[in-house]
Amino acid sequence: MKSDNRQACVGLISAVIAGGAGVAAAQPATLLGFTPAGSAAERALEGRFDANLSADSIRDRMKLMAAEPNQVGSPHDKANAEYTLAQFKAWGWDAHIETFNVLYPTPKSELLELLGPTPYVASFNEPPVPGDATTYRQAGGLPAWAVYGGDGDVTAPLVYVNYGMPADYAVLRRLGVSVKGKIVIARYGGGWRGLKPKLADEHGAIGCIIYSDPADDGFATADPYPKGPARPEHGVQRGSVSDWPTETGDPLTPGYGSVNGAPRIPVSGAKTIMHIPAVPIAWGEAIHFLAPLGGPVAPKSWRGALPITYHVGGDGPRARLAIQANWDQKTAYDVIAVMKGVTQPDAWVVRGNHRDGWVFGAQDPLAGQTALMEEAKSLGALARTGWRPGRTLVYASWDGEEPALLGSTEWAETHAQELQSKAVVYINSDTNDRGFLFVEASYSLRGLVDQAAADVVDPETSVSVRDRALARLQVAATEPGAGPEIRGLAAEAQRSGALPVGDLGSGSDYTPFVQHLGIASIDLGFGGEGQSGGVYHSAYDTFEHFARFGDPGFVYGVVLAKTTGRLVLRAADAELLPFRFDNLAKTVAVEVDELKMLVASRREHAKMVDRLLDANAFALASDPTTLSGPPERESPPPELDFSDLDMAVERLRTSARAYDEAMAAPVGADRAQRANLILQGLEQALTHPDGLPGRPWYRHLIYAPGMLTGYGAKTLPGVREAIESGAWDQARDFINRTAQVLNAASEKIDAATRALSG
């Protein structure tokens, strides 16, 4: 599923690119959480693990699993589950399938037509491509489809709304164009897909069309498929429009597993299902609906690459959008494989990747799934030699990720109590192709990620994947147009010499673990050079396309398996759990400063807008022949007292410093085990049982997907989003709540320090 957040090497910077061509950078002899002797043994074990990995095996596995459409409920989806189960068992794992009955609506009928003097009826077809045998096997696959959109049959004029994000509706207001009672047409990009029909509905629209503009992933970026990798004229990006920022999982079983006999709310009461019909289309269809639009010419930033003049519309041609779904349940098949730990069997390292796609799903998700299976194969081979992990390994092949993280969420909700008691870490991958390492992780896991990435060699440059990713981002920070976020991360890396990690939002299966249950998590993969984005969620995401443009040679599947395998092995075998808290304290301190600056900048912006309105500046600066009204006045924010949060951050710094000093000293096994029992659930201290405003399912108060960003993370979200929306009482409340969870985390860190110090 992951697309919005798949920015290669996000959050990855280093002060020094160590080592020369042909070698990985030198690393400390001692691994985090290990003794020197344990570190040497662990690295020797990882060498044996690497020796069992095969690019040919990954290739053959993908060709088999991507041979037929494998969306939820399809025969091939079930066949892939059974194949995965059989493979795990053959490799020596204790494996089984867990099933969940989930709401997964499929199209009963879809109609989109343009009425008037130039009528047109959309076909929703993606024709086969000569030379790509897989594209001829679409029988049983989904047509263009926006799952969890509403049923409806509506006819109305069209309004082009650019990306359909809040800023676009502000522009429409100034242009004097309303979407009330209209059908909007929005292009992909700018934000999470599901926000487009949600915001359209909130502004009074009665239907939503979403199309892929070639400026974003089509012929304006590269040659279209099959000549090149870009989205062809009739390539359609399917996807979910479920309201993920509110909650994930089966819309009818909110907060609990959708097992047999579970109570289910009616479809009409589900919070995450859209109220208006929505449909995705290709640019080859969209041009027929956009070309006839009248009204104001669209602003320059709204214009894509179609050979037309982009107009906003509003009173021109009418369109009819009619969607009716089969609102029935399907079976989701999660494959769960367990290798029991020998020293701490009740401590779990959970590793997951989803298996379902929108059609064939080669890059998304099978590039990650096949790497996960290669890891499991190699771990099984190690076990046959007599090795066993210290902690229990749980490998999961999730179903139903694409529509709403169904398989992972329902499994996590069903096993919530056991997971919160036993899970040490959840490690996730999703899409994968050629290029640079990207990582998003709980702040306490930065050291683990940094060391693992430093021990894996990039096949294209022969330096570590860590150093290559860091070099790329350092270069990006020097380029014209580099934003303050990239420059700030580069400066921080120069100061600390450490490896930052990106913030966890949503968009893949780590979401229920970290955001709902408070389990420390990592999400990683490779990308930035592979060219799979143009066929994302289409019938052209095939084995043939991936083998040509995604990861030729399948070498980055092996690199992903090596990197993730090290994370799994080190989390399982470390004598002391590999958490550090200096990054947590430093990062939260920066984020609190950002909140203060946000309040100050909103205050200054409100004053500036007032001055310009009083001076009639907007009217004077506008073209009198073009309708463009002034913006609305803004209310300046009141003073907010951050003192409780400041004190909590300072306490966290003190606690983190003391813990890091204690873990650096020699520690006996008994003391390490006492500390481990405390550390195992420490991330849960950063959650609040009441959750975030308006979305109690999301409980993490340090990072969460934004209500208006979808996948993208908001840090200190309870406070930040209250400030952004002008909810000042809510901001004060969550300043207090966030301080409380930070203090709770400090108490646990202090307890772990005492356990280590005796």
N, C-alpha and C positions, 0 to 999 in steps of 0.2 A: 504493500500500500504506500509506503513512505515515498513522497515526492517533494513536498514543499520544503522539507528539512534536509533533503539529500544534497547538501552543499559540501563538496569535498573539502576536507581538512578544516571544517568549521571549528573554531575554538582551539586550533592546534598551532602553537607557535613555540619556538625555542630561542633561547638567547644565543646559543652557539650551535652551528651545524658541524658537529664533530666528525672526524674520520675522513678518509679520502675515498676516491673512487675504488670500488672493489671490496670494501669492507663496511660492516655495520659499525656504528659508533661504540666506543668502549663504554662499558657499563659497570656500576658498582658490583663487586663480587657477591655481596649479600643482598638477597631478595627481601622485599618487604614481608615481614612476618616469619622469616626463616632464620635459622642460625647459619653461619658460614658453611658448615658441613652439609646442612640441609639444602642450602642454595646450590651447592655443587651437584648434589644428588638429583635435585629437581631439574636442573638444566640438562643433565645426562638423560633423564627420563624424557624430557621434551625432544631431545635429539632422536630418541627411539620413536616417539610419537610422530615426528615429521617424516621419518623413513617409511611409514605406512601410508602416506597420503599420495594420491594419484590424480593428476589432471584428467587422464583418460577415463577413470572411474566416474568422476564428476560429469564429464561430457556424456558418457553413455547413460548415466542416470537421468540427466536432464532430457536427453532425446526421448527416453521412454516416458517420463512423467509429463512432458509437454506435448505429447503426441495427439491428444484430443482435448476438447474443451473441459475444463475442470473446475467450474464454478460450483458453489454449494448446491447440493441436490443432484448433480450430474452423475451419471454412471462412472465416469473416469475419476471424479473426485473420490468416490468410495474405493475404486480400484487402486488409486494411489495410496489411500490410507492402508489398505490391506497389504500392498507391496511394501510400504514403509514398515509396517508391523513385522512382516516376515523377515525383512532385512535386519531389523534390530534383534530379533530372536536368533537369527543365524549368527550374529556377531556376539551372542552370549548375554544379551541384556534381558532383564525381567520386564517384558513389555506387554501392554494391553491397549485396547481401544476404549475410551470413554465417549459415550454418545450424549448429545443434548438435543432436545427438540426446540428449534428456534424459529421465530418468525422471519421468513425470508420471502418477501413478495416478488413474484416474477410477472412479466408483462402478459396480460390477457389480450390487450389491444393497445396500439399506439397510433396516433394520427397527428401529423403536423402539416398544415397546408396554408398557403398564402392565397387570399381571396382577391378579387378585383380584376383589373385589366390584364395583369400578367400572372395568372394563377400558377401555382407550383405545389406539388405534393412531395414531401420528403420521403425517401425510400428507406433510409436507415441501413443500407447495405454497405458492406465492406468487400468489394470484389476480390477474388483470389489473385495472387501475384505470380506470374510466370517465374519459375525457378525456385519458388518457395512451396514445397509440397504440402506443408502443414496448413497453409491458408486455404487449401481445397477441402479441408476436413472440418468445416465449421458446423456441420449438422449437430443439433443439440446444444449449440452455444447460445449465449444471450445476444440479442440485437442491441442497438443503442439503448441504454437503460440507466436511469437514475434511481437506484433502489431507495426506498423509504420516502420518495416523493408522494404527494397526495393524489388521489383519484380526482378526475374532473373533466368537464367538457366545456371549454370556454372559448369565446370569440371576442376579439378586441383589437384595437390598434396596437402597433408595436412601438416600443421605446428602447433605443440602444443606450445601455447604462455602463459602457466600458467594462471594467472588471466587476461591477456591481458591489463595490465596497463602500463603507460609510462616506469616505471623501468624495466618491463619485456622486452620491445623492446630494451632497452639499453643492457640488457644481451644478447639478440639475436644478436645484432651487434657485440659484442665481440666474440660470438661463430661463427661468419661468416655466419649466417643463415638469409636469406631475406624472407619476406612474400609476396613480390611483385609477383602478378599473382597467388597466392596460396589461398587456403581456410584455415582459421585459426580455431583451436578448443581451446576454452578457458573454464576454469572452473569458476563457480559462486564464487563470493567473491572478496575481495580486492578493490572493488569500484563499482560504479553504473553500472547496467546492460547495459544501453545505451551507455556507453563509450566503450564497447568492440567492437561492429561493427564500431563505429565512428573512434576509433584509428586504427582498422584494415584497414579501408578504407584509412585513411590518410597515412598509411605505404604501400599502394599499393595492399592490399589483395582484392580478388573479392567475398569472401563469409565468413560467420562467423557462427560457431556452438558453442553453449554455453551449458555446461552440469553441473550437480550437482555431485561433487565428494563426495563419502561417508566419506572422511576425514573431511569434513566441516559440513555435516548435516545428514549423513547416519549411517551405521552400526559401524563405528569407534567411534561414539559419544554415541550411545544407541541402544537398540534392535529396529530393524525396525518394522514399523506398519504391522500387528495388534498386535504383541506381545508387542512391545514398541512404543514410540512416533516417532522414527526417520524415515527419508525418505526411503521408500522401493525401491527395485531394479528398479521399473518402474515409480517411482514418478517423475513428470516433473514440474519444476518451470516455469510457463508461465510468461509473463511480457511485459512491454512496453520498446521499445528501442528508443522512441522519444527523441530528444535532449533537455531534460528538462532544463539543465543549460542555454539554450539560451532563451526559453520562454515556458510557459505552455498554455494549452487550445487547442481549435480547430486549427490545423495547417493552415487551410484555411481562418481563420478570425483573424489574429494576431492583438491584442490590442483592439478589439471591439467584442461585443456579436454576437454569431452566431444565431441571430433571423431570422424569416422569412423575406426575402427580403434583407438581409445583403449581401454586395458584397463579393465574394469569389475568392481568388487567385487560379490559377491552381495547381494541385498536384505537378507538376514539379517545381513550384516556392516556395514550402513550405520549410522553413529553418530547420524544426525539423524532417523531414522524412529522414531516412537513404538511402544512395545510393546503398548499396549492400544488398543482401538477407541474412537473419539471421534466425536461428531456435534454440529453446531449446530442449534438449533431456535428458533422464534419464541416470544414470550411467550404467544401464543394457544394454543400446544401445551404449553408448560412448565407452565402453571397446572394442567393435568390431572395432572401428575406431582408437583407441589409441594403441592397442596391436601390430598391424603390423608395426608401425612407426619405421624407422631407424634413421640414423643421430646421433648426439651427445646424450649421456645420459643426461637427464635433470638435472639441478642443484638440490642439495638436497632439498632446500626450495620449489621446484616446484613439488615434488613427493607427490601424494595423497595416498589414501588407497586401490586403486585397486590392485589386485594380478598380477601385470605386472611390467616390467622395463619401466619406463617412458622415452621415447626418444623424441627429439625435432622434428624429421622428416625433411621434406623439399624436398626430391627427391625420396621418396618411393611411396607407393600406392596412387592412385588417387581416389577422391570422386566426386560425382555429387550432387549438391544442386540446386533444382528447386523449386521456390516459386512463386505463382501467387495469388494475393488477389483480392477480390471484393472491389474496391475503391468507396464504396457508403456511403451515409449518414444514420445515425440512429437518432432516437429521444431520447434525454436524458431528464429524468423527475426529476426535483428538487422539493422537497416538502418543502414549506416555511410556517411556522406557526408564528403568531404574537400575543403577549399579550401587549397591549398598556400601556405605563407608565402613571401614574396619575399626577406626578409633572413635569417631563421632557420628554414628549412624543417624542420630536425630538432628543433625545439622545438614541442611540441604543446599546444594548449589544447583540452581534451576537454569537450564539453557533452552531457548526456544526460537523457532522460526515458523512462519505460517506456510501452508502448502496450497491453499486454494487460490485461484486466479479469477480474472474476469472472463478471459477466454482460454488461451493456452498458457499464459503466464510464465514465459521462459525467464525473463529478467526479474519480473515481479510476480511471484516470489521465489521461483525455483532456483535461481542463481544462489540465493542464500540457503534454501532448504537442502540442496544437494551438497553444499559445503558442510552444513550441520551433520548430514548423514555420513560424510567422509570422516568427520571428527569421531562420530560414534563408532564407525568401523575400526578406526585406529585405536581408540580406547579399548574396544573389545579385544583387539589383537594384543595389547599390553596386558589385559587381564588374563589372557590365556598363558602368559609367561609367568603368572603368579602375582603380578602387581594388583593392588586394590587401592582405591582412593581413600584418603583419611576420612573425608566427609562424603555423604551420599550424593551421587550425581542423579539428577532428574532431567532427562532430555524429552522435549515436547515438540511434536509436529502439529501445529494448530490448524484447525479448519475455521472457515468463516471469518477470517480477519478482514477481508475486503469490505463486506457490508457494514460491520460495526464492531470489529474485534470480538466476534461472537465466541469462538472457541476458547480463547485465552481468558476472556472476562468471565464466562460461565464456569470454567474450571477454577479460576481464582476465587470466585464468589462461593462456589460449592465447597472448596477446601480452605476457606479464609482462615478459620481458627488454627488449623494445622500449619498453614503457611506462615502465619504471623508468629507461631511458636517455633518453627523449625527453619524457615528459609533464611539463608545468609545473604544471598545475592541472586538477582535474576539477570541473565545475560542474553541479549536479544540481537538478532540480525534480521534483515528483510531483503531488500534488493541488493544487488552487488554487480559491479562490472570493473573494467580496467581503470586504474588511476591511483588516487590518493586516499589515505586513511581519513575517515571522519569518525568522530566519537562524541556522543552525548552521554553524560553519566552523573550519578549522584556525586556531589562534591567530595565526599570522603573517599571515593575510589580513584581519584586522579593518580595517586602514586602507583597503584596496581596497573592502571592502564598505561602509564608512562613507561614503566619497566618492561611490560610485555611487548609493547610496540617497538621498543628499542632493541629487542632480541629477534626481530623478524626482518629478513632482508628483502628489500623491494627487487623484483626480478628485472626491472627495466634499468635501474641505476646502480644496483649493488650496494646502496647504503641502506640503513634501516628505514622501514616504513614510517617510523616516527620522524626521522630527520628529513625525509623527503617531503612529508606533509608540512612540516614546520617551515622548511625552506620556501615552499610554495606560498604559504600564508605571509611569511616575511616579505617576499617579493610583492605580494598583493597590497601590503600596507604602504608600499612606496609608490604605487601606480596612481596616476591622475584619477580623481574620482573616488579614491578609497574613503570609505565612511569612517566616522569616529569610532565605531565599534571595532573595526579591524585594526585601526591605528592604536586604540587603547589596549587591545589584546596583545599587540606586538610590543608595546611599551611595558606592559606587565611582565611579559615573558623575558624581556631584557633585564628587568629588575630581579625577577625571582629565579630565572634559569629553569623554571618548571614547565610542565606541559598542561596548559589549560584544557578543560573539556567543555563542550557545549551544554546548554541547559536542556533538561528533559521537558518536553511539552507533551505532544501526543502524536498520533499517526501510525503507531505500530503497537505490537503486543506487549511492550513493557508497561503500557499505560495502567492497566488494572493493578499491576504489582506495586509500582511506586506511588501512583497517584491515589489509589483507593486503599491499599493495604499498608503502605509505608515500608516497602521492601527495597533496599538499596539496589539500584539497577544500572545497567550499561547497555547502550544501543550503539552498534558500530557496523561499518561496512566500508567498501571501497568504491570510488567513482571519480568523475571529473574528466576522464579521457574516453571511457566507453561511451558510445552514442546510442543509448537506448531510450532517451527521453521522448523522442518523436513518436515512438510506438507505445508509449505508456498507456496501459488499460485498453488497448485495442486488439483487434484480431491479428495484428502484425507483430505482436510481441511473441515471436516464435523462436524455436530452436535455431532455424536458419538465420534469422536476423541477428540473434545473439551471437552465434558463432562467427558472423562476419563483422559485426560492429560493437558488440557488447564486451566480450572478453575472448578474442581469438586465442586459441590454445588453452583456454580455461585455466590459465595460470593464476589469476587473481581469486578464483575459487579456492585454490590451494593456499594462497596467502591469507585469505579470510579464515580458513580452517586452522592455519598455524597460529594466527593472532588470537582467535577466540579460544582455541585449544589451550593456549598458555593461560588465558584468564581463568578458564575452568579449572585447570590443573592446579594453579597456584592458589585459587580460592579454596580448593578442596584439600590441599595438602599442607598449607602454611600452619606452623605450630601456633602462631598468633594471627588471628584474622587480619587481613591486609588492609585495614582502614587507617587513615590519618585524617586529622581534623583541622590542620592549619589552613588548608584551602577553603574549607567550609567557613571558617571565621573570617578570613580575608575577603572572600567573595561576598558574603552577606554584608560585611562592612561597606564595601563598594556599592552594593545595591541600596543600602539605606541612604547613602549619600546621593544616589541617583533620585530617590524619592524626594529628598529635600530640594534638589535642583528642579525636579518636575513641578513641584508646587511653585517655586520661584518663577520658572519660565511661563507657567500658565498665568500667573499674576501679571507678569510683564506683557504677555501677549494680549490679555484682556484690556490692559491700559492702552496699548498701542492701537487696537481695533477701535476703542472708544474715541481716541484722538482723531483717527482717520475718518470715522463716521461724523464726528462733530465738524470736521473741516470739509466735509463733502468730497473727500479725496477719492473715494471709489467711483463716484459718478464722473469726476473730472478725469480719472485715469481710464475710463471705459470708452470704447468706440460707440458714439451715439447712434450709429446705424445698426448696432448689434445689441439685442436684448441681453442685459447682464445686470442684475440687481446687486445691491450690497450684501455683505454677510450679516448675520445676526449679531447683536451685542452679546458679549460673554460676561458671565458673573465672575469676578475675581475670587480666588480661593481665600478662605479665612486662614488665620494662623493655626498651624497644627503643632502639637507638642510631641516631639519625637524622643523625649528624654528617657522613657521606659525602654524604648527600642535601643537607644544608644547604650544604656547600661547593660542590657542583655547582650549586645554585641561585645562589649568590653569583657563581660564575664566569660563569654564563649572564647574569646582570644586567650584569656588566662587559662581556662580549662584545656584548650587545645595545646597550648605551649607545655603545660605540665604533663599531659598525656604523651606527647611526642618525646619528651625527655625520658619519661619512664620506659617507653617501649624501646628506646635506643640502648638501654642497659640490658645486660644478660638477665634472662627471665627463666625461671624453672617451669617445668611442664604443669605443675599444679596451679601456679599463679596465672599462667597463660590460659589455662582452661577456665578459671574463675572469671578472668577478663573476657574471654570469648562468650560466655553466657550472657554477659551484659551487652557486649558489642553487637551480638547477633540481631537484636531488635532495636538498635539505637535509632535507625532512620524513622521508626514509628513515632519517636518523640517529636518529630517535626510535623506531624499531622494533628489535626483537630477533629474531634468526633462530630462536630456540627458541620464540617466542611466549609466550602466557599459560598459566598452569597448567591442564592438562587440555584446552586448546584451542589447539594450536600454530598453527592457521590464522590466528588473531588475533595480530598481531605488534606492534601499536602499544602502547607502554607509557605514553602520556600520556592517551589516552581510548579507550574501547572500550565496547560494550554490556555491561551487567552480566549475570552468569550468572542472576540472579534478578530482573532488570528487563526483559530482552528488548530492546526498542528503546532504552530509557532509558540514558544514558551513565553510566559510572563513570569518574571521573578517577583517574589513577595507579592503574589497576585491579589490577595485580599485587600491590601493597602493600595497597590498601584492602580488597579482597575477602579477602585472607589475614587481616587484622585482624578483619574481620566474622565470619569463620568460625573464628577461634581457631587458625589454622595458623601458629604463631609462627616456626618455622624457615623456612617459605615467605616470611613477611613480611620476615625478615632478608635472605633471598636477593634478594628483589625490591627492597628498599631499595638494595642494591648494584647490581643490574642497571639500575634506573631512574636512579641516579646516573651509571652508565656511559653510557647513551644521552644524557643531558643534557650530559655532558662531550663526547661525540662531536658533538653539535649545536653546542656552543660552539666546537669546533675548526673546523668548517665556517664558522661565522659569522666567526671570526677570519680565516680564509683569504679570505673574501669582502671583509672590511674591508681586508686587505692589497692585494687586487686593485684595489679602488677607490682606495686611497691611493698606489698605485704603489710 
